[in-house]
Amino acid sequence: MPLLQEKLKAPPLPLSVVARPRLNDFFALNERIRLLVVQAPSGYGKTTLLAERLPALEQEAAWLRLDQRDNQPERFLSYWQAAIQSLLGDHTPLSPLAEGAECDEQECVEQLERWLAELPEQRAACRLVVDEFEHLTHPDILAGLAHWLRHQPPWLTLTLASRSRPALGLASLRLRGELEEIDLSALAFDSEEAQTLCAEQLSFPPTRVSLERALRRSGGWVMALNWLVERTTTRAGFDALVERLNGGHPDFVAWFDERLAEALPPEERELLLQLGVLERFTPELMARLLEGERLTQRLEAFEQAGLFIERPDPHAQWYRFQRLFGEYLRHRRHELSLATQRTLHQRASQAWLALNDPVMALRQAILAESPGDVASLLVSQGPALLASGAYALLAQGLGLLGEPQISTRPELVLLYGWVSHAQFQFDITARVISWIEAQLEVPEWQVLSAEFATLRAQLAINQGNAERAAPLAEQALAVPARYLASTPLTATAILSEARFVLGYLDESLQRVREVERLARQREDHQLLLWSFCHQSETLVAQGRLQAAYDIQERAFAHLERAELEHLPVAEFLYRIRSQVLWEWHRLDEAEQAALKGIAVLDNQGERWTLQCHIQLAKIAQSRGDQAQCADHIRRLRKILAEGDYHIDWVANAHATLLAWWHSTQDLDAVERWRQEAPAPVTEGATNHFAQCNVRNHARALTLLGQCEEARTLLEALEVHTQRLGLVTDANRNQLCLAAAAWSAGQETQARHHMHQALSLASRTALVGSFLRLGKPLGELLNGLLASGTLAALEQARAERLLALAGQQKDFGCARRLMLDETVIADIVARPDVPELIRTSPLTRREWQILGLIHAGLSNEQIAEQLSVAPTTIKTHIRSLYQKQNIRRRDEAIALAGQLLAHIQGE
C-alpha cells in the first residue's frame, strides 16, 4: 500500500506561533512515563503545541497524522510500521507486514508484539506522536495499542493528540504514575500568551482590561482568541467584539452545530440541551434534573466524545461546560418547548436548594420566570444571599417582582434597600427608606427596626453625614436583630466608618478590630474581609503603608484559605493593594491587582470597577504609555457618567483625570472640570476623600496659573492633617504646595515644601505621588541635594526618586532609533554585525520600523509616526521577521538594541 509521506511528518507551523514554555514540565522524557496524552476539543492548539515544543526542547520525534480512513487495522499497521521505522533508521529494519491478510484482534496484537521484539533495548529517548487519535475506534487497533503500551521499551514515550479520551486503559496508567496528561485547562491560553498573540498579529495593543475580559469570556480557547484577532483592526473594534464574544454568536453557533452533528445522535443532543440549564453539575444533580436511564454513562460518553466539558478539580465529581459551549447550549434551548424549559429550571432550582446553594437556586427560579418561587426564595434565603454578595442576582430577582410587590413585604424592602445601595443606586435606597419611615409604627415592620436603622445609617454614611449615621447605628445595636443576623456587626462597622470619616483614626481602628473579632466568631467572611480593608485604609491615612500592606497579606491569606475570590468585597481588597503598590512604584504588581479586582466583578457590570480602572490609568501614565492611558481615561469617564458614586470614588477619579489633562496640556478641560466638580469644602476635610477633593481644586488652580488661591486651599487642609494625624494627606498636600510655589516662581518656598514632603515620606514611603509632579520634581530634588540640608534618610530617598524620575517616559518621547542611509551603510559594513544583516538586507523603511519597535511603540503607534496604514506596518514587520529569521517581537527588540550599541560605539 503506498503511504503518504506528508502523514509521517510534523505539520508546518503557522507563520506566527506563540511559544509555550510554561508547559515544558509535561514534556519530561524519562523511563517512568509511557504515555503523554494531549486531550481537548477542537481549536485548543494540540497539534501546534507538539509541533512547536518538541523541536524547542530538542526532543526527537516521529509523527503519524491520522484521518478517518486509518481506522482499519491493515492500513493503520502500515503507517505505524513506517512511523516506528523512521525512528529506527535503515540499520534496524522491521519485519514486513503481510499484505492482503485479514487482521483480527489477535493478529493485530501479534503483529505489534513482533515489532516490539525487534526494537533495540537501548536507544536515545524519543517520542512517537500520533495526531488526531480520535479517529481510532476499531477495537482490534485499540487492543493492539493497549498491548503495545504495556510492553514498549523505556526509551520510547507514546504521545497522543486527541479530541476524545483514548480507550487505552488510562486509569491503570494514571494510578501507576506512567501517564502524563495535558487537558483543555492547561492548553487554554494564559494572559502572557494572549498578549504575545496580539502583539504578533495585531497592529495595536488591546488594553489589558479588554484582553483579560477576552480570556475570561473565551476560557482561553485558542480558536476563539484567534477569531477575535482575525476580525479586528482597531482597539475600539477589539473592545466591541469582546462584548459580542458569546457562544450564541452566529459564527460559534454554526461551528458547535457541526461538531455536535458529528459527535452525537439526535436523542443525545436533546439530553445535552436539557443538561445545559446547569452551569455546573454532578451525576447526582443530573439525576435530580433529568429523566432517563444510564445518565452517568451517557455523561461519561459526552466527556469521552471530546465535547466541551471540564472538570475544574480532577479529584471531585463536579463538571461544567466550557463557557462558550455553555452559552451555546443556552442559546439552543429554544428547541425545547417553553413548558419543558420552565420545568427544567424549576427542578434545577429545587435541586440546588436541596444542595444548600441558594445562589444557584435563585438563578434557576428567575430563569423559570416564577415570581412566587422567586419571592419565597428571596424571603427565606435573603440573609444567605446577601452574605454571599450576590447583589446582581438579587437585583434580577427583585426586578422580576417589581416595586409594587416588593413594597408590601418588610423583608423584601430591606433586601431591596441593601441591593440598591450596593449597586450605587442611592436614589432608590432613599426611596426605600421613605417606605420604611412611613411604616415604622406597623408591628410587622417594627420587628425589623434594628435592620432598618442599620440601612438608614449606611445611607447616611454614603451621603457623607457621619453625624446622622452614628446615632442610627447605636439605635440598631440597642435592639435585637430578627432577620439579618449580621446586623449588629454591620452597625458596629458603620460606627467605625463614622469615626474614620470624622478623622478619629485611632478610635476607628479600635472599633474595626472589634468587628474583625466578632466576624471571626460568626464566620462572617464578608465583614471579616471588610474589616481588614478598613484597617488598611485607616493605616494608610496614618501614613503607615507597610502596616497596611501587612494587614492586606492577612486578608489575602483568608481569601485563599476560605476560597472567597468570588465575593464582591474581594475587589475592595485588590483595589487597595493596587493603590499601595502604585505608591511604591511596583507597577506590574499594581496592574495585576487592579485586573484581578475587575475580574471579581466582571459579570456584575463595569460601573462597579471604577476604582480599578482609575488604578490602571495611573499605572499607564506612570509608564508613559499614552495610548493605553488614553483608553483607560475614556473608559473611566464613561463609567463616571453612568453612575452616582461616593465622593471617595469621585475625588480619586478626578485626581487621575487632572493628571491626564496636565500631561496633555488640556487646560480647557481643567477649566470645565472646575465648573462641574464638587465644591472644595475645607471645613469638613477630615478624611482622605474630602482632602483629595480639595487638593484636586488646588491642582486645577495651579495648572491654570492661580497659584495663590491653590496655596490658600492647601494651607486650610493642613489645619486638619495636623490636628487629626492625616499623615499621608499631609505628605500629598506638601507636594501640591511645592508644585504651586514652583509654578508661581517661588523657588525657595517650593524647595521648603519639597523638604517637608521628603521628611514625611520617611514615614509614608510614598513614591507614586512624588513622581506625579513631573519635571519640577527633578529640579527641586537636585536643588535640595546641592544645598546639603537633607538628613541621610532624606538624601537617600531624594536620590532614589531622582533615579526613578529619570527612568520615566514622557508621552511620545521614547528614545527612537531613526536611521538614514549613511548610518545603515556603516552598520552593514561592520565586521561584528550579524551575517544575516548583510545577506538579507533590510529596506530603509524596515530599518525605521525596527528602531520604533525597539522604542516600545505598538504597530498602531508606528503607523501614526510614519503616516501609513497599520496594515502596511504589519506587512513590513512580516518581511523584516522573515529576512532576519525572527519569530517574536522580543527578538526584534534585542536585535535593535544590539545595533543601537554598534551605533553608539559601546
C-alpha positions in Angstrom: 0.0 0.0 0.0 1.5 3.4 -1.0 2.0 5.7 2.1 1.5 9.4 2.0 4.8 10.8 3.4 3.1 14.0 4.5 1.2 12.0 7.2 4.6 10.9 8.6 6.0 14.4 9.2 5.3 17.1 11.7 2.9 19.7 10.3 4.3 23.1 9.3 3.9 25.7 12.0 1.9 28.8 11.2 3.9 32.0 10.3 3.3 33.4 13.7 3.1 30.9 16.6 3.0 31.5 20.3 5.8 29.6 22.2 4.5 27.9 25.3 7.5 27.1 27.6 5.2 27.1 30.7 4.1 23.6 29.6 7.6 22.2 29.5 7.1 20.2 32.6 4.6 18.0 30.8 7.3 17.0 28.3 9.9 15.4 30.6 11.3 12.3 28.8 12.0 9.6 31.4 11.7 5.9 31.7 8.7 6.2 34.1 6.3 7.9 31.6 4.9 5.6 29.0 2.2 7.9 27.6 1.6 11.6 27.1 -2.0 12.4 26.2 -2.9 15.9 24.9 -6.7 15.8 25.0 -9.0 18.7 24.4 -11.8 19.7 22.0 -11.0 21.1 18.6 -9.3 24.5 18.4 -7.2 24.3 21.6 -3.9 24.1 19.6 -3.0 20.5 20.5 -1.0 19.8 17.2 0.6 23.2 17.2 1.8 22.7 20.8 3.5 19.5 20.0 5.0 20.8 16.7 6.3 23.9 18.5 7.5 22.4 21.8 9.3 19.2 20.7 11.9 21.0 18.4 12.2 23.8 21.0 13.1 21.1 23.6 15.3 19.2 21.1 13.3 16.0 21.5 13.5 13.6 18.7 10.0 12.5 17.5 8.4 10.6 14.7 4.9 11.6 13.6 1.8 9.8 12.5 -1.1 12.0 11.5 -4.3 10.1 11.2 -7.5 10.6 9.3 -10.8 8.7 9.2 -9.6 6.1 6.7 -6.9 4.9 9.1 -9.4 3.2 11.4 -8.7 -0.1 9.6 -6.2 -2.5 11.1 -4.2 -3.2 8.0 -3.9 0.5 6.9 -3.2 1.6 10.5 -0.4 -1.0 10.9 1.2 0.0 7.7 1.5 3.6 8.8 2.5 2.6 12.4 5.3 0.5 10.9 6.5 3.4 8.8 6.5 5.8 11.8 8.5 3.4 14.0 10.9 2.7 11.2 11.6 6.4 10.8 12.8 6.4 14.4 15.0 3.3 14.0 16.5 4.2 10.6 17.6 1.8 7.9 20.1 -0.1 10.1 17.3 -1.7 12.2 14.6 -2.8 9.7 11.2 -4.1 11.0 9.8 -7.3 9.6 7.3 -6.6 6.8 3.5 -6.6 7.3 1.8 -9.5 5.5 0.0 -7.9 2.5 -3.7 -8.6 1.8 -4.2 -10.6 5.0 -7.3 -10.0 7.2 -6.3 -8.7 10.6 -8.4 -9.6 13.7 -7.6 -8.5 17.3 -5.3 -11.4 17.9 -3.3 -10.9 14.7 -3.1 -7.1 15.4 -1.7 -7.8 18.8 0.7 -10.4 17.5 2.0 -8.1 14.7 2.6 -5.3 17.1 4.3 -7.7 19.5 6.6 -8.9 16.7 7.7 -5.3 16.1 8.2 -4.8 19.8 10.5 -7.8 19.9 12.6 -6.2 17.1 13.1 -2.9 18.8 16.6 -2.3 20.4 16.8 -2.5 24.2 18.8 0.8 24.4 18.3 4.0 22.4 18.3 7.7 23.0 14.9 8.8 24.4 12.4 9.8 21.8 8.7 10.1 21.1 6.1 8.7 18.7 3.5 11.3 18.1 0.1 10.1 16.9 -2.1 13.1 15.9 -5.9 13.1 15.7 -6.1 9.9 17.6 -9.9 10.3 17.9 -10.2 8.7 14.5 -9.2 5.3 16.0 -12.2 3.5 17.4 -11.7 0.0 15.9 -11.5 -2.5 18.9 -8.7 -4.5 17.3 -6.5 -1.5 16.8 -7.2 -0.3 20.4 -6.5 -3.7 21.8 -3.2 -3.8 19.9 -2.1 -0.4 21.1 -3.0 -1.2 24.7 -0.7 -4.2 24.4 2.0 -2.1 22.8 1.9 0.4 25.7 2.3 -2.4 28.3 5.5 -3.6 26.7 7.0 -0.6 24.8 10.7 0.0 25.6 11.5 2.6 28.2 13.3 4.9 25.7 10.0 5.5 23.8 7.2 7.7 25.0 3.9 7.4 23.0 2.4 10.9 22.6 -1.2 11.2 21.6 -3.1 14.3 20.5 -6.9 13.6 20.6 -10.2 15.3 20.9 -11.6 12.3 22.7 -10.2 10.3 25.6 -8.2 7.4 24.2 -9.6 4.0 25.3 -6.2 2.6 26.3 -6.6 1.9 30.0 -5.6 5.3 31.1 -6.9 4.7 34.6 -4.3 2.0 35.2 -1.5 4.1 33.7 -2.6 7.0 35.9 -2.5 5.0 39.1 0.9 3.6 38.3 2.3 7.0 37.5 3.0 6.2 33.9 0.7 8.8 32.4 1.2 12.5 31.7 -1.9 14.5 30.7 -2.4 17.9 29.2 -6.1 18.8 29.2 -8.0 21.8 27.9 -7.5 23.8 31.1 -3.7 23.5 30.7 -4.0 24.2 26.9 -6.1 27.4 27.5 -4.0 30.5 26.8 -2.9 32.5 29.8 -2.6 36.2 29.9 1.0 36.3 28.7 0.3 34.0 25.8 -2.7 36.1 24.8 -0.6 39.2 24.9 2.0 37.6 22.7 -0.7 36.5 20.2 -2.0 40.1 20.0 1.5 41.6 19.7 2.3 39.3 16.8 -1.0 39.6 15.0 -2.4 43.0 15.7 -1.3 46.4 14.7 -2.2 47.8 18.1 -2.1 46.5 21.7 -5.5 45.9 23.2 -5.9 47.3 26.7 -5.1 44.7 29.4 -8.7 45.1 30.6 -10.1 44.0 27.3 -7.6 41.2 26.9 -8.3 39.8 30.3 -12.0 40.0 29.6 -11.5 38.2 26.3 -9.6 35.5 28.2 -12.4 35.1 30.7 -15.1 35.0 28.1 -13.3 32.6 25.9 -12.0 30.4 28.7 -8.6 30.8 27.0 -9.8 28.8 24.0 -7.3 29.5 21.3 -9.8 29.3 18.4 -12.0 32.0 20.0 -9.0 34.3 20.6 -7.8 33.8 17.0 -11.4 34.7 15.9 -11.1 37.9 17.8 -7.7 38.8 16.4 -8.6 38.0 12.8 -11.7 40.2 12.8 -10.4 43.4 14.4 -8.3 46.2 13.0 -8.6 48.8 15.7 -8.6 48.9 19.5 -12.2 50.1 19.6 -13.2 47.2 17.3 -11.4 44.7 19.5 -13.3 46.0 22.6 -16.6 45.9 20.7 -16.0 42.3 19.5 -15.1 41.2 23.0 -18.5 42.3 24.2 -20.0 40.1 21.4 -17.8 37.2 22.2 -20.5 34.7 23.2 -21.5 31.1 22.4 -24.7 32.5 20.9 -22.8 34.4 18.2 -23.7 33.0 14.7 -20.1 32.0 14.0 -19.9 29.9 17.1 -23.4 28.5 16.8 -22.7 27.2 13.3 -19.4 25.7 14.4 -20.8 24.0 17.5 -23.8 22.7 15.4 -21.4 21.0 13.1 -19.4 19.4 16.0 -22.5 18.1 17.7 -23.9 16.7 14.5 -20.6 14.8 14.0 -20.4 13.6 17.6 -23.9 12.8 18.8 -27.2 11.2 17.6 -30.3 13.4 18.0 -31.6 11.9 21.2 -28.2 12.5 23.0 -28.1 16.1 21.6 -31.5 16.7 23.3 -30.2 15.3 26.6 -27.2 17.7 26.3 -29.6 20.7 25.7 -31.5 19.8 28.8 -28.3 19.4 30.8 -27.3 22.9 29.6 -29.6 24.6 32.1 -27.0 23.8 34.7 -23.8 25.9 34.9 -22.1 23.1 36.8 -23.3 19.6 37.8 -22.5 16.3 39.3 -24.1 12.9 38.3 -26.3 13.3 41.4 -27.6 16.7 40.3 -28.0 15.4 36.8 -30.2 12.6 38.1 -32.4 15.1 40.0 -32.9 17.2 36.9 -33.4 14.8 34.1 -35.5 11.7 33.5 -34.0 8.7 31.7 -31.7 5.7 32.2 -27.9 5.3 32.2 -27.4 9.1 32.9 -24.0 8.7 34.4 -22.8 6.5 31.5 -24.2 9.0 29.0 -22.4 11.8 30.8 -19.2 9.9 30.5 -19.9 9.3 26.8 -20.2 13.1 26.4 -16.8 13.6 28.1 -15.3 10.7 26.1 -16.5 12.2 22.8 -14.4 15.3 23.4 -17.2 17.7 24.0 -16.5 20.9 25.8 -16.9 19.5 29.3 -14.4 20.4 32.0 -13.6 19.0 35.4 -12.3 22.0 37.5 -11.0 19.6 40.1 -9.8 16.2 38.8 -10.3 14.8 42.3 -14.0 15.7 42.5 -17.2 14.7 40.7 -18.1 18.3 39.6 -18.3 19.0 35.9 -19.0 22.2 34.0 -19.3 23.3 30.3 -16.6 25.4 28.8 -18.0 28.9 28.9 -18.7 29.5 25.2 -20.2 26.0 24.8 -22.5 26.5 27.8 -23.7 29.8 26.3 -24.3 27.9 23.0 -26.4 25.3 24.8 -28.5 28.0 26.4 -28.9 29.7 23.1 -30.1 26.4 21.5 -32.5 25.7 24.3 -35.3 27.3 22.3 -35.5 23.9 20.5 -37.1 22.7 23.8 -40.7 23.7 24.5 -41.3 26.6 26.9 -43.1 24.2 29.3 -40.1 21.9 29.2 -37.7 24.7 29.8 -39.7 26.0 32.8 -40.0 22.5 34.3 -36.2 22.0 33.9 -35.4 25.4 35.6 -37.9 24.7 38.5 -36.3 21.2 39.0 -32.9 22.7 38.9 -33.9 25.4 41.5 -35.2 22.7 43.8 -32.1 20.6 43.3 -29.8 23.4 44.1 -31.8 24.3 47.2 -31.5 20.7 48.4 -27.7 21.0 48.0 -27.9 24.2 50.1 -26.8 26.6 47.3 -29.4 29.4 47.4 -27.5 31.5 44.8 -27.9 28.8 42.1 -31.4 28.1 43.3 -32.4 31.7 42.8 -30.7 31.9 39.4 -32.8 28.9 38.2 -36.0 30.3 39.7 -35.5 33.5 37.9 -34.9 31.6 34.6 -38.2 29.7 35.3 -39.9 33.1 35.4 -41.8 32.0 38.5 -42.5 35.1 40.7 -43.9 33.1 43.5 -40.8 30.9 43.8 -38.6 33.9 43.5 -40.4 35.8 46.3 -40.3 32.7 48.5 -36.6 32.2 47.9 -35.8 35.9 48.5 -37.5 36.0 51.9 -36.3 32.6 53.1 -32.7 32.8 51.7 -32.2 36.6 51.7 -29.7 36.7 54.6 -27.6 33.9 52.9 -27.8 35.6 49.5 -26.6 39.0 51.0 -23.8 37.2 52.8 -22.7 35.6 49.5 -22.5 39.0 47.9 -25.0 38.0 45.1 -26.2 41.6 44.6 -26.6 41.5 40.9 -28.6 38.3 41.1 -30.8 39.7 43.9 -31.4 42.7 41.8 -32.6 40.4 39.0 -35.0 38.6 41.3 -36.4 41.8 42.8 -36.7 43.3 39.3 -38.9 40.3 38.4 -41.2 41.0 41.3 -41.4 44.8 40.7 -41.7 47.6 43.3 -45.5 47.3 44.0 -45.0 43.7 45.2 -41.7 44.5 47.0 -43.1 47.4 49.0 -45.7 45.2 50.7 -43.1 42.9 52.5 -40.7 44.3 55.0 -38.1 41.6 54.3 -38.2 42.4 50.5 -38.0 46.1 51.2 -34.9 45.5 53.4 -33.2 43.4 50.7 -34.1 46.0 48.0 -32.5 48.7 50.1 -29.2 46.8 50.6 -29.1 45.7 47.0 -29.7 49.2 45.6 -27.1 50.6 47.9 -24.5 48.0 46.9 -25.2 49.0 43.2 -24.7 52.7 43.9 -28.4 53.4 43.2 -28.6 55.7 46.1 -31.8 57.4 44.8 -33.6 54.0 45.0 -32.1 53.4 48.5 -33.5 56.8 49.6 -36.9 55.9 48.2 -36.9 52.5 50.0 -36.0 54.3 53.3 -39.0 56.6 52.7 -41.2 53.5 52.5 -39.7 52.2 55.8 -40.1 55.5 57.6 -43.8 55.6 56.6 -44.4 52.1 58.1 -42.2 52.2 61.2 -45.2 52.1 63.5 -46.7 49.0 61.9 -46.0 46.0 64.1 -44.9 43.7 61.3 -42.3 46.3 60.2 -41.3 47.2 63.8 -39.9 43.6 64.1 -37.1 44.7 61.7 -36.3 48.0 63.4 -32.6 47.1 64.1 -32.2 46.1 60.4 -33.9 49.3 59.2 -31.9 51.5 61.4 -28.7 50.0 60.1 -29.7 50.5 56.5 -30.5 54.2 57.2 -27.2 54.6 58.9 -25.4 53.1 55.9 -27.0 55.5 53.5 -26.2 58.5 55.8 -22.5 57.4 55.7 -22.6 57.3 51.9 -24.1 60.7 51.8 -21.2 62.0 54.0 -23.4 62.5 57.0 -21.4 60.7 59.8 -23.2 62.7 62.5 -26.5 61.2 61.5 -25.1 57.7 60.8 -23.6 57.2 64.3 -26.8 57.5 66.4 -28.7 55.3 63.9 -26.1 52.7 64.3 -26.2 53.0 68.1 -30.0 52.6 67.8 -29.6 49.4 65.8 -27.3 48.0 68.5 -29.8 48.7 71.2 -32.4 46.2 69.9 -32.1 42.6 68.7 -31.9 41.7 65.0 -34.7 39.5 63.9 -34.0 38.8 60.2 -30.4 39.7 59.3 -28.1 38.1 61.9 -25.2 40.2 60.7 -27.0 43.5 61.7 -25.0 44.1 65.0 -21.8 43.6 63.2 -22.8 45.9 60.3 -23.9 48.6 62.8 -20.5 48.3 64.6 -18.7 48.6 61.2 -20.8 51.7 60.4 -19.7 53.3 63.7 -16.1 52.6 62.9 -16.6 54.2 59.5 -18.3 57.2 61.0 -15.3 57.8 63.3 -13.0 57.4 60.2 -15.0 60.0 58.2 -14.7 62.4 61.1 -10.9 61.9 61.3 -10.7 60.0 64.6 -8.5 57.3 63.2 -7.3 55.6 66.4 -10.9 55.2 67.6 -11.9 53.9 64.2 -9.2 51.3 64.3 -10.2 50.2 67.8 -13.8 49.7 66.6 -12.9 47.9 63.4 -10.7 45.4 65.3 -13.8 44.6 67.3 -15.6 44.0 64.0 -12.8 41.6 63.0 -13.0 39.7 66.2 -16.8 39.3 66.1 -16.7 38.4 62.3 -14.3 35.6 63.0 -16.6 34.3 65.7 -19.6 34.3 63.4 -17.6 33.2 60.3 -19.0 36.2 58.5 -16.5 36.3 55.6 -17.7 39.5 54.0 -17.4 41.6 57.1 -14.1 40.0 58.1 -12.6 40.9 54.8 -14.2 44.4 55.0 -12.6 44.8 58.4 -9.2 44.0 57.0 -9.7 46.5 54.2 -11.0 49.3 56.5 -8.0 48.7 58.8 -5.7 49.0 55.8 -7.3 52.3 54.7 -7.0 53.7 58.2 -3.4 52.8 58.4 -2.7 54.4 55.0 -4.4 57.6 56.3 -2.0 57.5 59.3 1.0 57.2 56.9 1.7 53.5 57.9 1.7 52.0 54.4 3.8 49.0 55.4 1.4 48.1 58.2 -1.5 48.5 55.8 0.3 46.1 53.4 0.8 43.6 56.2 -3.0 43.7 57.0 -3.7 43.1 53.4 -1.5 40.0 53.5 -3.7 38.6 56.3 -6.7 39.3 54.2 -5.3 37.6 51.1 -4.4 34.5 53.2 -8.0 34.3 54.5 -9.4 34.9 50.9 -7.3 32.0 49.6 -7.9 29.7 52.6 -11.7 30.2 52.5 -11.9 30.3 48.6 -13.7 33.7 48.7 -12.3 35.2 45.5 -15.8 35.5 44.1 -17.1 37.8 46.9 -17.5 41.4 45.7 -15.6 42.6 48.8 -12.5 40.9 47.2 -12.5 43.7 44.7 -12.0 46.2 47.6 -9.0 44.2 48.7 -7.4 44.0 45.3 -8.1 47.7 44.7 -6.4 48.9 47.9 -3.5 46.6 47.3 -3.0 48.2 43.9 -3.1 51.6 45.4 -0.3 50.8 47.9 1.8 49.1 45.2 1.4 52.1 42.9 2.6 54.4 45.6 5.7 52.2 46.0 6.1 52.3 42.2 5.7 48.5 41.8 3.7 49.0 38.7 3.5 45.4 37.3 2.1 44.1 40.6 -0.2 47.1 40.9 -1.6 46.4 37.5 -2.1 42.7 38.3 -4.0 43.6 41.4 -6.3 46.0 39.6 -7.0 43.5 36.8 -7.9 40.9 39.4 -10.3 43.4 41.1 -12.0 43.9 37.7 -12.2 40.1 37.2 -14.1 39.7 40.5 -16.9 41.9 39.4 -16.8 41.4 35.6 -20.2 39.8 35.5 -21.8 42.4 37.6 -21.2 45.4 35.4 -18.4 47.8 34.7 -19.7 50.5 36.9 -18.6 48.5 40.0 -15.0 48.6 38.8 -14.4 52.3 38.6 -11.6 52.4 41.2 -9.7 49.6 39.5 -9.9 51.5 36.1 -8.6 54.6 37.9 -5.6 52.5 39.0 -5.0 51.2 35.5 -5.0 54.7 34.1 -2.5 55.8 36.8 -0.2 52.9 36.1 -0.3 53.5 32.3 0.6 57.2 32.9 3.4 56.2 35.2 4.8 54.0 32.5 4.5 56.8 29.9 2.1 54.7 27.8 -0.1 57.3 26.2 -2.2 55.0 24.1 -3.1 52.7 26.9 -3.7 55.6 29.3 -6.0 57.3 26.8 -8.1 54.2 26.6 -8.3 53.8 30.4 -9.3 57.5 30.7 -12.0 57.1 28.1 -13.4 54.1 29.9 -13.1 55.9 33.3 -15.1 58.9 32.0 -17.8 56.7 30.6 -18.2 54.8 33.9 -18.3 58.1 35.8 -21.0 59.5 33.6 -23.2 56.4 34.1 -23.4 56.3 37.9 -23.7 58.2 41.2 -20.7 57.4 43.3 -19.4 58.2 46.8 -17.1 61.3 46.9 -14.2 58.9 47.7 -14.5 57.3 44.3 -15.3 60.6 42.5 -12.4 62.5 44.0 -9.9 59.7 43.2 -11.2 59.6 39.6 -10.9 63.4 39.3 -7.3 63.3 40.5 -6.4 60.9 37.7 -8.3 63.0 35.1 -6.4 66.1 36.2 -3.1 64.3 36.0 -4.1 63.3 32.4 -5.1 66.8 31.4 -1.8 68.1 32.9 0.2 65.6 30.8 -1.7 66.5 27.6 -1.8 70.3 28.4 -5.6 70.3 28.1 -6.3 73.4 30.2 -9.8 73.9 28.7 -10.8 70.5 30.2 -9.3 71.6 33.5 -11.4 74.8 33.5 -14.6 72.9 32.5 -13.9 70.5 35.4 -13.7 73.3 37.9 -17.2 74.5 36.9 -18.7 71.0 37.4 -16.7 69.3 40.2 -17.9 69.0 43.8 -17.1 72.2 45.7 -13.9 72.4 47.7 -15.2 72.4 51.3 -12.2 72.7 53.6 -14.1 72.9 56.9 -15.1 69.2 56.8 -11.9 67.9 55.2 -11.3 65.4 58.0 -10.8 62.3 55.8 -8.7 61.3 52.7 -11.6 61.8 50.2 -12.6 65.3 51.3 -8.8 66.2 51.4 -8.4 64.7 47.9 -11.4 66.7 46.5 -9.9 70.0 47.8 -6.4 69.0 46.6 -7.9 68.4 43.2 -9.1 72.0 43.1 -5.7 73.2 44.2 -4.1 71.2 41.4 -6.5 72.7 38.9 -5.9 76.2 40.1 -2.1 75.7 39.9 -2.4 74.4 36.3 -4.5 77.5 35.4 -1.9 79.8 37.0 -3.9 80.8 40.0 -1.2 79.6 42.4 -2.1 81.9 45.4 -5.7 80.5 45.5 -4.3 77.0 45.4 -1.9 77.7 48.3 -4.8 79.1 50.4 -6.9 75.9 49.9 -3.9 73.7 50.7 -3.0 75.6 53.9 -6.6 75.2 55.0 -6.3 71.5 54.6 -3.1 71.3 56.6 -5.1 72.5 59.7 -7.0 69.2 59.7 -4.0 67.0 58.8 -2.0 68.4 61.8 -5.0 68.1 64.2 -6.1 64.6 63.2 -2.8 63.0 62.2 -3.7 62.5 58.5 0.0 61.9 57.6 -0.4 60.6 54.1 -2.7 63.6 53.1 -0.1 65.9 54.7 2.6 64.4 52.5 0.5 64.9 49.4 -0.5 68.4 50.4 3.2 69.4 50.8 3.8 68.1 47.3 1.0 70.2 45.9 2.2 73.2 47.8 5.7 72.6 46.3 4.1 72.5 42.8 2.1 75.7 43.4 5.1 77.6 44.7 7.2 76.3 41.8 4.6 77.4 39.2 4.5 80.9 41.0 8.2 81.2 40.6 8.8 80.9 44.4 11.7 78.5 44.2 12.9 78.8 47.8 9.3 78.2 49.1 8.9 75.3 46.7 12.1 73.7 48.0 10.9 74.2 51.5 7.7 72.3 50.8 9.6 69.6 49.0 11.9 69.2 52.0 8.8 68.8 54.2 7.4 66.2 51.8 10.7 64.2 51.9 10.6 64.3 55.7 7.1 63.0 55.8 8.0 60.3 53.2 10.4 58.8 55.7 7.2 57.6 57.4 4.9 57.1 54.5 7.4 55.8 51.9 5.3 57.5 49.1 6.8 57.3 45.6 4.0 57.5 43.1 2.7 60.8 44.4 6.2 62.3 44.1 6.7 61.1 40.5 3.3 62.6 39.6 4.9 66.1 39.8 6.8 65.5 36.6 9.6 67.9 35.5 9.6 70.2 38.6 10.4 67.1 40.8 13.9 66.6 39.4 14.8 70.3 39.6 13.6 70.6 43.2 15.4 67.5 44.3 18.6 68.5 42.6 18.4 71.8 44.4 17.9 70.2 47.8 20.7 67.7 47.2 23.0 70.6 46.2 22.0 72.6 49.3 23.3 69.9 51.7 20.4 70.4 54.1 18.9 66.9 53.8 19.3 64.3 56.5 20.8 60.9 55.4 17.5 59.2 55.0 16.0 62.1 53.1 19.0 62.3 50.9 18.8 58.6 50.1 15.1 59.0 49.3 15.8 62.0 47.1 18.4 60.1 45.1 16.1 57.2 44.6 13.3 59.5 43.4 15.7 61.2 41.0 16.7 57.8 39.6 13.1 56.8 39.1 12.1 60.1 37.6 15.0 59.7 35.1 13.5 56.4 34.0 10.0 57.8 33.5 8.9 58.3 29.9 7.0 61.4 28.9 4.2 60.7 26.5 5.6 60.4 23.0 9.2 61.0 24.0 10.6 57.4 24.0 14.1 57.1 22.6 13.9 56.0 18.9 16.4 54.5 16.5 15.8 56.5 13.3 18.4 55.6 10.7 19.3 57.2 7.5 21.1 55.5 4.5 24.6 56.6 5.7 24.2 55.1 9.1 22.7 51.9 7.7 25.6 51.5 5.3 28.0 52.0 8.1 26.3 49.3 10.2 26.2 46.7 7.4 29.9 47.3 6.7 31.0 46.5 10.3 32.6 43.0 10.7 30.9 42.3 14.0 27.4 42.8 12.7 25.4 39.5 12.4 25.8 37.8 9.0 22.0 37.9 8.4 22.1 41.7 8.3 24.5 41.6 5.4 23.0 38.7 3.4 19.3 39.6 4.0 19.4 43.4 3.8 16.5 45.4 5.2 14.9 48.2 3.3 15.2 51.8 4.7 11.6 51.5 5.9 12.2 48.2 7.7 15.2 49.8 9.5 13.0 52.6 10.7 10.3 50.2 11.9 12.9 48.1 13.7 14.1 51.2 15.5 10.5 52.1 16.5 9.8 48.6 17.8 12.9 49.0 20.0 11.5 52.2 21.3 8.5 50.3 22.6 5.9 51.6 20.1 3.0 49.4 19.1 2.2 48.8 15.4 -0.6 51.3 15.6 1.8 54.0 17.1 4.4 53.2 14.4 1.8 53.6 11.7 0.9 57.0 13.2 4.6 58.0 13.4 5.3 57.1 9.8 1.9 58.3 8.5 1.0 54.9 6.9 -1.8 52.4 7.4 -1.4 49.8 10.2 -1.8 47.0 7.6 1.3 48.4 5.8 3.3 48.2 9.0 2.1 44.7 9.5 3.4 43.7 6.1 6.8 45.4 6.7 7.2 43.6 10.0 6.4 40.2 8.5 9.1 40.9 5.8 11.6 42.0 8.5 10.9 38.9 10.6 11.4 36.6 7.6 14.6 38.2 6.5 16.2 38.1 10.0 14.7 34.7 11.0 12.8 36.4 13.8 9.6 34.9 15.2 8.7 37.2 18.1 8.8 40.8 19.0 11.2 40.4 21.8 13.8 39.0 19.4 13.3 42.2 17.2 13.8 44.4 20.2 17.0 42.5 21.1 18.4 42.8 17.6 17.6 46.6 17.5 19.3 47.0 20.9 22.4 45.3 19.6 22.5 47.6 16.5 22.0 50.6 18.7 25.0 49.6 20.7 27.1 49.5 17.4 25.9 53.0 16.5 26.8 54.4 19.9 30.2 52.6 19.8 29.5 50.7 23.1 
